[in-house]
C-alpha cells in the first residue's frame, strides 16, 4: 500500500488499471521529481475533455506504444496533469475527478473546491460518460 496521500487527506487509492495509468504506470496518480507535468489528478475522461485536450495540443486519444499509452476513450480513468485539468476547468470542459485517487500535490495548482465540483464516484459501468 502506498504512503502517499489524496486531496482529502487519506491514503491515495488506485486510479485505474485498464488502461494502466499513472506517471509510473502503477495504477495510481503517484508523483515524484521525474514527473515534471504533475500527473496527479485521477480523471474519468469525457468526450468533451478529450476534445478539449486535443485542441490544446494534448492528444489523449491516439495510442503511443513507445510511452505505454493506449489512447483513451470516454469513461477511462487516467492520471492527468494538474495544469491541463485546470485549463479544461477554466474552459468549461473539465473531466470528472476521483478525489480519493487524486494526489494531494494537485492542490499546489488546483483548488480543492474546483476538484469537488467535478467529483464523482467511479461507476461500475462508465459507458454512459460520453
C-alpha positions as CSV (number, residue, x, y, z in Angstrom):
1,X,0.0,0.0,0.0
2,X,1.2,3.5,-0.8
3,X,2.0,6.1,1.9
4,X,1.0,8.9,-0.5
5,X,-2.0,11.0,0.5
6,X,-5.0,12.1,-1.5
7,X,-6.6,15.5,-1.7
8,X,-9.0,14.5,1.2
9,X,-6.0,13.6,3.5
10,X,-6.5,9.9,3.3
11,X,-4.4,7.2,1.6
12,X,-4.0,7.6,-2.1
13,X,-6.3,5.0,-3.7
14,X,-5.6,3.4,-7.2
15,X,-7.0,5.3,-10.2
16,X,-7.1,2.7,-12.9
17,X,-5.6,-0.4,-14.3
18,X,-7.5,-0.8,-17.6
19,X,-5.8,1.1,-19.1
20,X,-2.9,1.1,-16.7
21,X,-2.4,4.7,-15.6
22,X,-0.1,6.8,-13.6
23,X,3.2,8.6,-14.5
24,X,4.9,5.4,-13.2
25,X,2.3,3.1,-14.8
26,X,1.5,1.7,-11.4
27,X,-2.3,2.4,-11.5
28,X,-2.0,5.4,-9.1
29,X,-1.5,9.1,-9.5
30,X,1.8,9.0,-7.7
31,X,4.2,11.7,-8.5
32,X,7.9,12.5,-7.9
33,X,10.8,14.6,-9.2
34,X,10.7,13.0,-12.6
35,X,7.1,13.8,-13.1
36,X,7.5,17.3,-14.4
37,X,3.9,17.6,-15.5
38,X,2.4,16.6,-12.2
39,X,0.1,13.7,-13.4
40,X,-1.8,13.9,-10.1
41,X,-5.5,14.2,-10.9
42,X,-7.4,11.0,-11.3
43,X,-9.8,11.9,-14.1
44,X,-12.7,10.0,-15.6
45,X,-12.5,11.4,-19.1
46,X,-15.4,12.5,-21.2
47,X,-15.6,13.2,-24.9
48,X,-15.7,16.9,-24.2
49,X,-12.5,16.7,-22.1
50,X,-10.7,14.6,-24.7
51,X,-11.7,17.1,-27.4
52,X,-10.5,20.0,-25.3
53,X,-7.2,18.3,-24.6
54,X,-6.7,17.7,-28.3
55,X,-7.5,21.3,-29.1
56,X,-4.7,22.5,-26.7
57,X,-2.2,20.1,-28.2
58,X,-2.5,17.2,-25.7
59,X,-3.8,14.3,-27.8
60,X,-5.1,11.7,-25.3
61,X,-6.9,9.6,-27.9
62,X,-4.1,8.5,-30.2
63,X,-2.2,5.4,-28.9
64,X,1.6,6.0,-28.3
65,X,3.0,2.5,-27.6
66,X,6.5,3.9,-27.0
67,X,5.2,5.6,-23.8
68,X,2.9,2.6,-22.9
69,X,-0.1,4.9,-23.8
70,X,-3.1,3.0,-25.3
71,X,-5.2,6.1,-26.2
72,X,-8.2,6.9,-24.2
73,X,-12.0,6.7,-24.7
74,X,-14.8,8.3,-22.7
75,X,-15.1,6.6,-19.3
76,X,-11.5,5.7,-19.0
77,X,-9.8,6.7,-15.7
78,X,-6.4,8.4,-16.3
79,X,-3.9,10.4,-14.2
80,X,-3.9,13.8,-16.0
81,X,-1.7,16.7,-15.3
82,X,-2.9,19.3,-12.9
83,X,-2.2,22.2,-15.3
84,X,-4.2,20.6,-18.2
85,X,-7.1,19.7,-16.0
86,X,-7.2,23.2,-14.6
87,X,-7.1,24.7,-18.1
88,X,-10.1,22.4,-19.1
89,X,-11.9,23.5,-15.9
90,X,-11.4,27.2,-16.8
91,X,-12.6,26.5,-20.3
92,X,-15.7,24.6,-19.1
93,X,-14.6,21.2,-20.2
94,X,-13.2,19.6,-17.0
95,X,-13.2,15.8,-16.6
96,X,-14.8,14.1,-13.6
97,X,-12.4,13.6,-10.7
98,X,-12.0,10.7,-8.3
99,X,-10.9,12.6,-5.2
100,X,-9.7,9.5,-3.2
101,X,-7.4,8.7,-6.1
102,X,-6.1,12.3,-6.7
103,X,-2.7,13.0,-5.2
104,X,-2.5,15.8,-2.7
105,X,0.2,17.6,-4.8
106,X,-2.6,18.5,-7.2
107,X,-3.7,21.1,-4.6
108,X,-0.5,23.1,-5.4
109,X,-2.1,24.1,-8.7
110,X,-5.8,23.3,-8.4
111,X,-8.2,24.5,-5.6
112,X,-10.0,21.7,-3.8
113,X,-13.3,23.4,-4.4
114,X,-12.7,23.1,-8.2
115,X,-12.0,19.4,-7.8
116,X,-15.0,18.9,-5.6
117,X,-17.3,20.5,-8.3
118,X,-16.4,17.6,-10.6
119,X,-16.0,14.8,-8.0
120,X,-17.6,11.5,-8.9
121,X,-17.6,8.0,-7.6
122,X,-16.4,5.7,-10.3
123,X,-19.4,3.8,-11.6
124,X,-19.2,0.1,-12.2
125,X,-20.0,0.7,-15.9
126,X,-18.6,4.1,-17.1
127,X,-20.0,3.6,-20.6
128,X,-22.5,6.4,-20.1
129,X,-19.9,9.1,-19.6
130,X,-19.7,10.4,-23.2
